[in-house]
Amino acid sequence: MDLLGLIIGAVLTLMIFSYLLRDNQLYRWALALLVGTASGYAMAIAVRFVMNEWISLALSEPNTSVRMIYIGVLLMGCLMLLKGFTPTRFTGLIMTLSNIPLGYLVGVGAAVAVSGALMGTLIPQVLTTGAELTMNGVNGLSDGWLTLVQGIVIALSTIITLLSFSMNYKRGAGTGQEGGRRRGDRWKRTCRGVGQAIIAIALGTAFAGTITTALTALMMRLWYLADLLSRWTVLIGG
């Protein structure tokens, strides 16, 4: 059974790798199998979750108020299923009821996204950036100065990057007030250019990490095929 699993995995891997030559039917079959399997697995998990975590608990819950909460949630889930009906004169009125749970989901999702962005990303990033401004070195004072310089660089890079999104400047020349405006526009243009360079470096680093991960996955699949070939050779030789 282990050898059969290795063979099936190797065949599917080669079907996926066939896309490197051109778009073909084997690649589409493997992709359809992947999407269909993932969809079926997700559907089975969802049905099992609803049956075990909601319907069973709603039927066995002795407290009436808690049972009503379970029933209300299940009812909203059933109303969401009305979105699958074809809009006609009769079903159009029924489909309107599905906007109730949909609006609730959108509102809750927006609130969770905003709070998650603030509490999980923005505020920790600000605290982490400020925490880097320290002279607590590991190997003495020199290491402490290095830590302080790194913290200053991180803080300035963060501030310049944030400012580059909100700075607008006008092209043109002049004297007096116009000359001062021109100098201000030059400073904004410089700040915006530095911010864009920092963003480009960050995106390049992230892209390099993605490429490294993809190459690691490719090497793992090639090693998988090599392991199958070695086992097949031993089996034939034996």
N, C-alpha and C positions, 0 to 999 in steps of 0.2 A: 504493500500500500504506500509506503514511503517513496519507493521508486516510481510508482504510478503518479503520485503527487508531483514529484520532481519533473517527470516527463510532461505533464499537463502544464505546469508552470513555465517550463522551457518553451513549449510550443506557443503559449500565449505571449511570452516575452519576444520570441522571434516574429510573431504576428504584429506586435507593436513596433518592433524595430524595422519592419518592412516599410514603414512610413518614410524612413530615411531615403529610400529609393524613389518612391512617389506615392501619391494617394491611391490606395488600392482597396479591394473588397475585403482582404484579410484583416487589414487594419480596422476597417469599419465594423467587421464582425466582432473583433476583440473589444473595440470601444463600446459597441452596443451591449456586449456581455457584461462589461464593467458597469455601465450605467444601469442596466436592468438589474444586476445583482445588488448594487448599492441601493437602488430604489426599493426593491423587494425587502431587503434587510431593514431599511429605515421604516417601511410600512409595517413589518412584523414587530419591530421594537415599539412603534407608536401604538399599535393595537394592544400589545401586551401591557404597555404602560397604562393605557386607559382602562383596560379590564382589571388589572391588579391594583392600581393606585387610586382609581376613582370609582368605578362601578362597584367593585367588591367592598370598598370602604364605605360607600354610600349606602349599600344594602345592610351592612353589618354595624353601622354606627347607631348606638342607642340614643344619642343626643339629637333631638329634633332640629335644633338651630344649626348644628354642624352638618347634619344631613341635608338641610336646605341649601347650604353653601355648596356642597358637592353637586346637588341637583342643578343649581343655578349655573355652575361652571359647565356642566355637561350640556345644559340647554343652550348656552352661548356657543359651545362647540358645534352642536347640531345646526344652529343658525348659520354658522360659517359654511356648512356644507351646501346651503342654498345658493351659493355663488356658482355652483356647477350646473345649475339649470339653464336651459336656453331661454333668453329673454323673449317672452311673448306677452300678450295682453294680460293673461292670468298670472303667469309666473313672475311677471315684472313686479306685481304687488308683493308677492312672497319674497322675491329677492331683495326688496327694500329692507326687510327685517335683518338681513345679513350685515347691513351697515352698522348695526348696534355693536356687535362684538368686534367688528373691524375698527370702528372708531375707538373703542376701548383699547384694543391692541396697539393702535397707532399712538394714542396718547401715552399709554404706559411705556411703550418702546421709546418714544421721544424723551420722556422723563428719565428713564434708565440710561439712555445714551448720553444725555447731558450730564447727569450726575456721575456716570462712569468716566466721562471725559475729564470732569473737574477733579473728582476724588481719586481716580485711578491713573490719570496721565498728567494733567496740567499741574496740580498742586504737588504731587511727588516730584515732578521734574523741577519745579521751582525750589523745593526744599533740598533736593539733591544738588542742584547748581549752587545754592548758597552754602551747603555743607562742604563743598570743595574749597571754599575760601578759608583755609586754615593753614597753620604752620606746624601742625603736629606731624613731624616726619618720623620715619622709622629708624634711620641711621644717623640721626643727629640734626644739627641746625641746617646744614646744606640741603639735606633731603626735605626739610621743612620749607625752605625757600622754593625748592622745585615744586612742591605740592601747592604752595601759594600761587606761583606763576601759572601752573596748570589750571587752578581754580579761576584765576582772573581771565585766562584765555577762554575757558568754557563759558563764563558769565558774559564776556564781551561778545563772543560768537552768538550766544543765544539772543542777546539784546539786539545786535545788528541784524540778525536774521528776522526777528519779529518786526523791526522797524522797516525793513526792506519791502514788506508787503503793504505798508501804508504810506510810503513816500512817493509823491508825484512831483514832477518838475516840468518847467516850461523851457523850451528852447528859445534862445534869443540873446541879444546883447543890449547894453545901455550904460548910462552913467548915473551917478547919484543913487536914488532909490532903486532904479532899474539895475544898476551895477551891484548893489547889495543883494537884490533878489537873484541876480545871476550867480553871485558867490554862494548864496543859499542853495540854489538849484544845483550848483556844482557839487556841494557837499552831499546833497541828497542823492545825486547820481552816483557819487563814489560809494556812499553807504549801501545803495541798492546793488551796485556791482559786487561789492564785497559779500553782501548777503546772498546773492545769487551764486557766487563762487562757493560759499560754504554749503549751500543746498546741493550744488552739483557734486561736491566732494562726498556729502552724506549719501546722495543717491548712488554715486559710483561705488561707494563702499557696500551699500546694501545690495546692489546688483552683483558685485563680486562675490558676496556671500551666497546669493542665490545660485550663481554659476557653480560655485564650489560644492554646494549641496547637490545640485543636479549631476555634477561629475561624480560625486561620491555615490549617488544612487546608481549611476551608469556602471561604475566599477563593481558595485555589489551585484548587479544583475549579470555582468560578464563573469564575475567569479562564480556566480550561481550556475551559469552554463558550463563553465570549466569543471566545476565539481560534478555536475551531471555527466559530462563526457568522461571524466576519470572513473566514475562508478560504472558507467556503461562499458568502459574498456575492461575493467576488472571482472565484470559479470560475464562478458563474452570470453575473456581469457580463461576464467574459471570453468 
